[in-house]
C-alpha cells in the first residue's frame, strides 16, 4: 500500500508540474545556446513574479534539485547541471508530455542534452549538431504530438480527458488562470474565471469541454472564460483544495466571496464585492524578497 501511495503521489506531482510548465511564459524555459567564448550550455528555467515565489520553492522541493534566485521583481527556478537535467527533468516530460507547442522546444532541448552527454562525439561534431538544432524554428500551427491519439481534434469532454488530466489543468491554472471580480454593468459586480493563450487553441478547447466553458477568439489570443453563476459554482468545487502557489490564496478569497455575496441585497453585495476586488488587487501587487518579506504593497 505504501508503495502504491508513493507511486500515486509521484504521478500527481509530475502531472501538475508538466501543466505548470506548459502554462508559464515561454521565455527560454528549455534553453541551450553558445556563448561568446564558443562554449555551449543548457538549462531548464521557470520564471515567476516574486509575488508567486512560493510556487518556485515548491517546485524545487518536488524535484530535489535546482536553485531559486531573485532579480528585482522577478524570481527564477533554474537547473543548469546536465546530470540533474538528464535524471530529473527529461524523464518527467518523456512520461507526461507537454500539451502545448512548448513540446517543440522541449524536444530540441532533449536532443541537445543527449548530444552534450554523448562521450563518443567529438567537440567539433557536437558543435555542428547543436548549431543545426539551434537553427530549427517551430512551424506555424504546431500541435504537441500528445494530441495525436485523438487525431489532433477535440470534439467532446470524453476526447479531451483522454489527453488532459485534472492535475495538468490545476498546474496550468497556477500559471495561466485568473480568478477575478469584474464589473458586469453599472452597480453590479460578478465573479469571473479566465485562461488565455496566444497559441494552442486545442488546449483551450479541451479545457473548455472539461470545465464547461467556451473558447473566445480575441485579436491576438484565445481565451476560455465565464462569468456564469452556475459555471463559477462548478469551478469552485473543481479547484477546491488543489493549488500550491499564491493562486490558492486568490482562489480561496474569490470562492468564499462568491458564496458569501449571495446573502446580501443588491447594494450591499456591490459594496462587499468592491472591497473584495480591491483586496485581491492589493494582494497581487505584493512583491517579496528571498526571505518572503514584503518589498512593496500598494
HELIX and SHEET records of a PDB file:
HELIX    1   1 UNK A    2  UNK A   23  1                                  22    
HELIX    2   2 UNK A   50  UNK A   52  5                                   3    
HELIX    3   3 UNK A   53  UNK A   63  1                                  11    
HELIX    4   4 UNK A   82  UNK A   84  1                                   3    
HELIX    5   5 UNK A   85  UNK A   89  3                                   5    
HELIX    6   6 UNK A   90  UNK A   95  1                                   6    
HELIX    7   7 UNK A  102  UNK A  116  1                                  15    
HELIX    8   8 UNK A  123  UNK A  134  1                                  12    
HELIX    9   9 UNK A  145  UNK A  150  5                                   6    
HELIX   10  10 UNK A  157  UNK A  163  1                                   7    
HELIX   11  11 UNK A  166  UNK A  176  1                                  11    
HELIX   12  12 UNK A  201  UNK A  211  1                                  11    
HELIX   13  13 UNK A  229  UNK A  238  1                                  10    
HELIX   14  14 UNK A  247  UNK A  261  1                                  15    
HELIX   15  15 UNK A  266  UNK A  284  1                                  19    
SHEET    1   A 4 UNK A  30  UNK A  34  0                                        
SHEET    2   A 4 UNK A  40  UNK A  49 -1                                        
SHEET    3   A 4 UNK A  74  UNK A  79 -1                                        
SHEET    4   A 4 UNK A  67  UNK A  71 -1                                        
SHEET    1   B 4 UNK A 177  UNK A 185  0                                        
SHEET    2   B 4 UNK A 188  UNK A 197 -1                                        
SHEET    3   B 4 UNK A 222  UNK A 226 -1                                        
SHEET    4   B 4 UNK A 214  UNK A 217 -1                                        
SHEET    1   C 2 UNK A 287  UNK A 288  0                                        
SHEET    2   C 2 UNK A 294  UNK A 296 -1                                        
END                                                                             
